[in-house]
């Protein structure tokens, strides 16, 4: 029997509906409209689409968005100056700098320049440290999306063996911390390019999360029968958008699986809005 699809698109709509009500209550009490400032440097097509989608998401829930579209030639000093202006702007509650950045700009330096209170991507070292200490200010968007897919679909996490393929600072590392903390209580294995006999490890997973950016990398023979498979990858190929998991084959083995597109991606954008409202509440309190 084919795996049950975990519909991230529908879940994202449900959360947006909840969020719109929360934003209306927040502004109805006299608080300012939560505002997200997005900074886009250059003209990367994928980044432009992503930022445009984020702006539409903001409109749907009553969050104001401002786009700062800077030329490809922008220097690091110029970008840091713009971020400092946004840090000081009391009308802005969240700041997003869209990655990737042009070669002349150090992304680590830029992300550290964002005020931790306005860091709605949760990339700042201070926010990463708070997450590790189990007292997060904001949850990073993609790991939070994965968590919501599991929790809201009432899939068991406590005591389950979660295997995460990919140790990036954006997905793998923070997700491993989140799922292992008290309250979720998973046993987590974090895999990477040096993991020996990776298929043997992935076949141990009750929940398999794949985030490595390699199309169709995980195949059905790497999946434990009945496992939950969360595909974080999104890859542009000649055949269209595909994930890091071979969907057609793996669906015949897994118990639950996310599609690509329509799985983790829509929820990631919604989690950014959740963080923006949280930032507004924090800064206006």
C-alpha positions in Angstrom: 0.0 0.0 0.0 1.5 3.4 -1.0 2.6 5.7 1.8 0.2 8.4 3.1 1.1 11.8 1.8 2.0 14.5 4.3 0.4 17.6 2.7 2.5 20.6 3.6 0.5 22.9 1.4 -2.8 22.2 3.2 -1.1 22.4 6.6 0.5 25.7 5.6 -3.0 27.1 4.8 -4.3 25.9 8.1 -1.5 27.7 10.0 -1.9 30.8 7.9 -5.6 31.0 8.9 -4.6 30.7 12.6 -1.9 33.3 12.1 -4.2 35.8 10.4 -6.5 35.6 13.5 -3.5 36.1 15.8 -2.2 39.1 13.8 -5.7 40.7 13.8 -5.9 40.3 17.6 -2.5 41.8 18.0 -3.2 44.9 15.8 -6.7 45.1 17.2 -5.3 45.7 20.6 -3.5 48.8 19.4 -0.2 47.3 18.5 1.5 48.2 15.2 1.3 45.9 12.1 4.1 43.3 12.3 6.6 44.2 9.6 9.1 42.0 7.8 12.0 43.6 5.9 13.5 41.4 3.1 16.8 42.3 1.6 17.6 40.9 -1.8 21.1 41.5 -3.3 21.4 40.8 -7.0 19.0 39.0 -9.4 19.2 35.3 -8.6 16.0 34.0 -10.2 15.3 31.4 -7.5 15.8 34.0 -4.8 13.5 36.5 -6.6 10.7 33.9 -6.7 11.2 32.9 -3.1 11.0 36.6 -1.9 8.0 37.2 -4.0 6.2 34.2 -2.5 7.1 35.4 1.0 5.6 38.8 0.3 2.4 37.2 -0.9 2.3 35.1 2.3 2.7 38.2 4.4 -0.3 39.9 2.7 -2.5 36.8 3.4 -2.0 37.0 7.1 -1.9 40.8 7.6 1.8 41.2 8.0 3.4 44.1 6.2 6.5 43.4 4.0 9.1 45.7 2.7 11.5 44.6 0.0 15.0 46.2 -0.3 16.2 45.2 -3.8 20.0 46.0 -4.0 22.2 45.7 -7.1 24.6 42.8 -7.7 27.5 45.3 -7.2 26.5 46.1 -3.7 29.5 46.1 -1.4 29.6 44.3 2.0 29.9 47.7 3.7 26.9 49.0 1.9 24.8 46.0 2.9 25.9 46.2 6.5 24.9 49.8 6.5 21.5 48.9 5.3 21.1 46.2 7.9 22.1 48.7 10.6 19.4 51.1 9.4 16.8 48.3 9.7 18.1 47.3 13.1 17.5 50.8 14.3 14.1 51.2 12.6 11.5 50.7 15.3 8.8 50.0 12.6 10.6 46.9 11.4 10.2 43.8 13.5 11.9 41.1 11.4 14.9 41.2 9.0 15.5 38.6 6.3 18.6 38.7 4.1 18.0 36.3 1.2 20.8 33.9 0.5 22.9 33.3 -1.6 24.8 36.6 -1.6 27.2 37.8 -4.3 30.8 36.6 -4.0 32.1 39.9 -2.6 29.9 39.6 0.5 30.6 37.3 3.5 27.3 35.8 4.5 28.4 34.9 8.0 29.4 38.5 8.7 26.0 39.7 7.3 23.9 37.3 9.3 25.7 38.2 12.5 25.0 41.9 11.9 21.3 41.4 12.1 19.9 42.2 15.6 19.1 38.9 17.3 15.7 40.3 18.3 14.9 40.8 14.6 16.6 37.6 13.3 13.5 35.8 12.2 15.5 33.2 10.3 17.1 32.2 13.7 20.6 32.2 12.1 22.4 34.6 14.6 24.8 32.8 16.9 22.9 34.1 19.9 19.7 32.5 18.7 21.5 29.3 17.8 22.9 29.2 21.3 19.5 29.7 22.9 18.1 26.9 20.8 20.8 24.5 22.0 20.0 25.5 25.6 16.3 24.5 25.0 15.1 28.1 25.5 14.7 29.3 21.9 13.8 32.9 21.0 12.7 31.8 17.5 12.8 28.3 15.9 14.7 28.1 12.5 12.1 28.0 9.8 12.8 24.7 7.9 13.4 22.6 11.1 10.2 24.1 12.6 8.4 23.1 9.4 9.5 19.5 9.8 8.5 19.5 13.4 5.1 20.8 12.6 4.6 18.2 9.9 5.2 15.5 12.4 3.3 17.0 15.4 0.2 18.2 13.5 -0.1 14.9 11.7 0.1 13.2 15.1 3.0 11.0 14.1 4.9 9.7 17.2 8.3 11.3 17.9 9.1 10.3 21.5 11.3 7.3 21.6 11.5 7.1 17.8 14.8 6.8 16.0 15.2 9.8 13.7 17.9 9.7 11.1 18.8 13.0 9.5 20.9 13.0 6.3 22.7 16.3 6.0 24.4 18.3 8.7 23.9 21.9 7.5 23.6 24.8 9.9 20.2 25.6 8.3 18.4 22.2 8.6 20.3 19.2 9.8 22.1 20.5 12.9 19.2 22.6 14.4 16.7 19.9 13.6 18.7 17.3 15.4 18.8 19.5 18.5 15.1 20.3 18.4 13.9 16.7 18.0 16.2 15.4 20.8 15.1 17.9 23.4 12.7 17.1 26.3 9.2 17.1 25.1 9.9 15.6 21.8 12.4 13.0 23.1 13.6 11.4 19.9 16.8 9.5 19.5 18.7 11.3 16.7 21.4 10.1 14.4 22.9 12.9 12.2 24.5 11.6 9.0 26.8 13.3 6.5 29.2 12.7 3.7 31.7 10.7 5.9 29.0 8.4 7.4 30.0 4.8 6.7 27.4 2.5 5.0 24.8 5.2 4.9 22.0 2.9 3.6 22.5 0.6 6.7 22.0 3.7 8.9 19.0 5.1 7.1 17.3 1.7 7.2 17.2 2.0 11.0 15.1 5.2 10.9 11.6 5.3 12.1 11.7 8.9 10.8 14.0 9.7 8.0 14.7 13.3 7.1 16.8 14.0 4.0 18.3 17.5 3.4 21.4 17.2 1.2 20.5 18.9 -2.1 21.1 15.8 -4.3 18.2 14.8 -6.5 16.6 11.4 -5.9 19.6 10.4 -3.7 17.6 8.3 -1.2 16.0 5.3 -2.9 13.5 2.7 -1.7 16.1 0.2 -0.6 17.5 2.8 1.9 14.2 3.1 3.8 12.8 1.0 6.6 9.3 -0.4 5.7 6.6 1.8 7.2 9.0 4.7 8.1 8.1 8.3 7.9 10.1 10.1 5.2 10.5 13.9 5.2 12.1 15.2 2.0 13.5 18.7 2.6 15.3 18.9 -0.7 14.2 20.8 -3.8 16.2 20.4 -6.9 15.6 21.8 -10.4 16.2 19.1 -13.0 15.3 18.6 -16.7 12.3 16.6 -15.5 11.2 19.5 -13.2 11.4 20.0 -9.5 12.4 16.9 -7.5 13.4 16.2 -3.9 16.4 14.4 -2.4 14.2 11.3 -2.2 13.2 9.1 -5.1 9.5 9.6 -4.5 7.9 7.0 -6.8 9.9 4.1 -5.5 10.1 5.2 -1.8 6.4 5.8 -1.6 5.9 2.0 -2.0 7.9 1.3 1.1 7.3 4.2 3.5 4.4 4.6 5.8 4.2 8.4 5.4 6.1 10.7 2.9 6.2 14.3 1.9 5.8 15.3 -1.8 8.1 17.7 -3.6 6.9 20.3 -4.2 4.0 20.7 -1.7 5.7 19.2 1.4 8.2 21.1 3.6 8.6 24.2 1.4 5.2 25.9 2.0 5.5 25.3 5.7 9.0 26.9 5.8 7.6 30.1 4.5 4.8 30.1 7.0 7.2 29.6 9.9 8.9 32.8 8.9 5.6 34.6 9.4 5.2 32.9 12.8 8.6 34.3 13.8 7.8 37.7 12.5 4.7 37.9 14.7 6.7 36.6 17.7 9.3 39.3 17.0 6.7 42.0 16.9 5.2 40.8 20.2 8.6 40.8 21.8 9.7 44.2 20.5 6.4 45.9 21.3 6.0 44.5 24.8 
